[in-house]
Protein backbone atom coordinates (compact mmCIF):
# COMPACT_ATOMS: atom_id res chain seq x y z
CA UNK A 1 0.00 0.00 0.00
CA UNK A 2 1.34 3.42 -0.89
CA UNK A 3 2.54 5.78 1.81
CA UNK A 4 0.04 8.61 1.49
CA UNK A 5 -2.36 10.28 3.91
CA UNK A 6 -6.09 10.07 3.26
CA UNK A 7 -6.80 13.51 4.79
CA UNK A 8 -3.87 15.75 3.89
CA UNK A 9 -2.64 13.88 0.81
CA UNK A 10 0.93 13.83 2.16
CA UNK A 11 3.12 11.66 -0.08
CA UNK A 12 6.75 10.57 -0.07
CA UNK A 13 9.35 13.16 -0.99
CA UNK A 14 12.42 12.19 -2.96
CA UNK A 15 16.03 13.21 -2.62
CA UNK A 16 19.57 11.90 -2.46
CA UNK A 17 21.65 10.04 0.08
CA UNK A 18 25.10 11.58 0.13
CA UNK A 19 27.92 9.34 1.28
CA UNK A 20 31.16 10.42 2.89
CA UNK A 21 32.78 10.44 -0.57
CA UNK A 22 29.90 12.66 -1.74
CA UNK A 23 28.48 9.98 -4.02
CA UNK A 24 24.72 10.46 -4.48
CA UNK A 25 22.09 7.72 -4.56
CA UNK A 26 18.30 8.00 -4.54
CA UNK A 27 16.30 7.90 -1.34
CA UNK A 28 12.71 8.42 -0.25
CA UNK A 29 11.35 10.50 2.64
CA UNK A 30 8.13 8.73 3.72
CA UNK A 31 5.50 10.59 5.76
CA UNK A 32 4.73 9.16 9.21
CA UNK A 33 1.60 7.19 8.25
CA UNK A 34 -0.42 5.47 10.97
CA UNK A 35 -3.60 3.39 10.74
CA UNK A 36 -6.20 4.67 13.19
CA UNK A 37 -9.72 3.46 13.92
CA UNK A 38 -12.44 6.03 14.71
CA UNK A 39 -16.09 5.66 15.70
CA UNK A 40 -18.35 7.42 13.19
CA UNK A 41 -21.61 8.14 15.08
CA UNK A 42 -23.60 9.29 12.02
CA UNK A 43 -23.13 5.89 10.33
CA UNK A 44 -23.06 3.91 13.59
CA UNK A 45 -19.81 2.12 12.65
CA UNK A 46 -16.04 2.28 12.94
CA UNK A 47 -13.85 3.58 10.11
CA UNK A 48 -10.19 2.73 9.65
CA UNK A 49 -8.16 5.65 8.30
CA UNK A 50 -4.54 5.81 7.10
CA UNK A 51 -3.40 9.20 8.39
CA UNK A 52 -0.18 11.08 8.90
CA UNK A 53 0.52 12.13 12.48
CA UNK A 54 -0.25 15.74 11.50
CA UNK A 55 -3.65 14.62 10.18
CA UNK A 56 -4.38 12.72 13.43
CA UNK A 57 -3.94 16.03 15.28
CA UNK A 58 -6.23 17.70 12.73
CA UNK A 59 -8.93 15.06 13.36
CA UNK A 60 -8.60 15.70 17.10
CA UNK A 61 -9.21 19.41 16.42
CA UNK A 62 -12.01 19.38 13.82
CA UNK A 63 -13.68 16.09 14.74
CA UNK A 64 -14.03 12.81 12.91
CA UNK A 65 -17.26 13.78 11.07
CA UNK A 66 -15.67 16.84 9.45
CA UNK A 67 -12.49 14.89 8.68
CA UNK A 68 -14.42 12.10 6.93
CA UNK A 69 -16.35 14.74 4.96
CA UNK A 70 -13.03 16.25 3.79
CA UNK A 71 -11.67 12.82 2.87
CA UNK A 72 -14.79 12.05 0.83
CA UNK A 73 -14.55 15.48 -0.85
CA UNK A 74 -11.08 14.45 -2.07
CA UNK A 75 -12.72 11.42 -3.71
CA UNK A 76 -11.35 8.76 -1.36
CA UNK A 77 -13.73 5.97 -0.36
CA UNK A 78 -14.17 5.53 3.41
Secondary structure, 3 states (H helix, E strand, C coil): CCCCCCCCCCCCEEEEEECCCCCEEEEEECCCEEEEEEEECCCCEEEEEEEEHHHHHHHHHHCHHHHHHHHHHCCCCC
